[in-house]
Amino acid sequence: MMRRHGSPDAANGGPKDFDAVAAAWDANPVRVKLARDVVRAIRDTIPMTPDTTVLDFGCGTGLLGLGLLPIVKSVTGVDSSQGMLDVLNEKIREQGYRCMTTFRADLVQGDTLPGRYDLVASSMAFHHIRDTGPLLETLYRALLPGGRIAIADLDCDEGRFHESPEGVFHNGFDRCILKGMLERAGFTNVRNRTAAIVRKPAPGGDIRTFTVFLMTGQKPED
């Protein structure tokens, strides 16, 4: 999740303080199941080998990156929330994950990434980014030739997914519009599929159902 701290936004209630919720982030079973479903969709869609290097953009507590770690060479988790990274770093320390590292950066503010990668993966981070076009261009540059991107996020949800609009700049995405944005950033072979179905209780007690897509694309070989 990027864009943790920034200037307030009148339409969206200002930036969300992810540092404040980091410690309890993994206690939500809906969130944990969603991450597992996205990991499964990426593994079914993107060819990965023991030589694959991965950047987990908006890594949070590492639910996505740690799920990919057993089948790749390395995962670098990048996030702008130090609180989230602290939780992930504790997991890495406790479990001895030598092939996963973290890096604090806010790409929206122009921070740079450490290296280039075979795969950029992201789950549920893009709806927290106001200007997704420039970010896609940054991530495109972070890929090696022939590298791939895999973005999981909400289909259009009319603002019903989040209990608060704080820090939410997109009420989901239209897949066709996002596909066009990836193509304008330079990606080819852009495809999408449904990665997960999320069921969560509404404030009134009803269960609401949301779909999460996985959109993939490839950086052409030089």
Residue pairs with C-beta under 8 A, 6 or more apart in sequence:
1 18
1 58
1 60
1 79
1 80
1 81
1 84
1 124
1 125
1 128
2 57
2 58
2 79
2 80
2 106
2 107
2 108
2 125
2 128
2 129
2 135
3 15
3 80
3 106
3 108
3 128
3 129
3 130
3 167
3 169
4 15
4 16
4 17
4 18
4 19
4 79
4 80
4 81
4 84
4 106
4 167
5 15
5 17
5 80
6 15
6 108
6 109
7 15
8 14
8 15
9 15
9 130
9 169
11 165
12 165
12 166
12 167
12 168
12 169
13 164
13 165
13 166
13 167
14 166
14 167
15 166
15 167
16 128
16 164
16 166
16 167
16 168
18 60
18 81
18 83
18 84
18 167
19 81
19 82
19 83
19 84
20 83
21 83
22 60
22 61
22 81
22 83
22 84
22 86
22 87
23 83
23 87
25 31
25 60
25 61
25 84
25 87
26 32
26 61
26 63
26 87
30 198
30 199
30 200
31 63
32 63
33 196
34 123
34 124
34 196
34 198
34 212
35 63
35 64
35 67
35 123
36 63
36 67
37 195
37 196
37 212
38 64
38 67
38 123
38 152
38 195
38 196
38 212
38 214
39 64
39 67
39 68
40 195
41 152
41 193
41 195
41 196
41 214
42 68
42 121
42 150
42 152
42 195
42 214
43 68
43 71
45 150
45 191
45 193
45 214
45 216
46 119
46 148
46 150
46 216
48 54
48 68
48 71
48 72
48 118
48 119
49 71
49 72
50 71
50 72
50 73
51 73
51 118
52 71
52 72
52 73
52 118
52 119
53 72
53 73
53 74
53 76
53 115
53 117
53 118
53 119
54 65
54 68
54 72
54 74
54 75
54 76
54 117
54 118
54 119
54 120
54 121
55 75
55 76
55 78
55 113
55 117
55 119
55 120
55 121
55 139
55 142
56 62
56 64
56 65
56 68
56 75
56 76
56 77
56 78
56 121
56 122
57 78
57 107
57 120
57 121
57 122
57 125
57 139
58 78
58 79
58 122
58 123
58 124
58 125
58 126
58 128
59 65
59 77
59 78
59 79
59 84
59 85
59 88
59 102
60 79
60 81
60 84
60 88
60 125
61 84
61 87
61 88
61 91
62 77
62 87
62 88
62 91
62 92
62 100
63 123
64 121
64 122
64 123
64 152
65 75
65 77
65 88
65 100
65 121
66 75
66 91
66 97
66 100
68 75
68 121
69 75
69 97
69 99
69 100
72 99
72 119
73 99
74 99
74 100
74 101
75 99
75 100
75 101
76 100
76 101
76 102
76 103
76 114
76 115
76 117
77 85
77 88
77 100
77 101
77 102
77 103
78 102
78 103
78 104
78 105
78 107
78 113
79 85
79 102
79 104
79 105
80 104
80 105
80 106
80 108
80 109
80 111
82 104
85 102
85 104
88 102
89 102
91 97
92 100
92 101
92 102
103 113
103 114
105 111
105 112
105 113
107 113
107 135
107 138
107 139
108 129
108 130
108 131
108 134
108 135
113 138
113 142
115 142
116 142
116 143
116 144
116 147
117 142
117 143
117 144
117 147
118 143
118 144
118 146
118 147
118 148
119 143
119 147
119 148
119 149
119 150
120 139
120 142
120 143
120 147
120 148
120 149
120 150
121 149
121 150
121 151
122 149
122 150
122 151
122 152
122 153
123 152
123 153
124 152
124 153
124 154
124 212
125 153
126 132
126 135
126 151
126 153
126 170
126 173
127 153
127 154
127 168
127 169
127 170
127 171
127 172
127 173
128 167
128 168
128 169
129 135
129 169
129 170
130 169
132 170
132 178
132 181
133 181
133 184
133 185
136 149
136 181
136 182
136 185
136 187
137 185
137 186
139 149
139 185
140 149
140 185
140 186
140 187
140 219
143 149
143 219
144 219
145 219
145 220
145 221
145 222
146 218
146 219
146 220
146 221
147 218
147 219
148 216
148 217
148 218
148 219
149 182
149 187
149 216
149 217
149 218
149 219
150 214
150 215
150 216
151 178
151 214
151 215
151 216
152 195
152 196
152 212
152 213
152 214
152 215
153 172
153 173
153 212
153 213
153 215
154 161
154 171
154 172
154 173
154 210
154 211
154 212
154 213
155 172
155 173
155 175
155 210
155 211
155 212
155 213
156 171
156 172
156 173
156 174
157 171
157 172
157 210
158 171
158 172
159 165
159 168
159 171
160 202
160 208
160 210
161 171
161 172
161 198
161 200
161 208
161 210
162 168
163 203
172 210
173 213
175 192
175 213
175 215
178 215
179 190
179 192
179 215
182 190
182 215
182 217
183 190
183 217
186 219
186 220
187 217
187 218
187 219
188 217
188 218
188 219
188 220
189 216
189 217
189 218
190 215
190 216
190 217
191 215
191 216
191 217
192 213
192 214
192 215
192 216
193 213
193 214
194 211
194 212
194 213
194 214
195 212
195 213
195 214
196 211
196 212
197 209
197 210
197 211
197 212
198 209
198 210
198 211
198 212
199 207
199 208
199 209
199 210
200 207
200 208
200 210
201 207
201 208
202 208
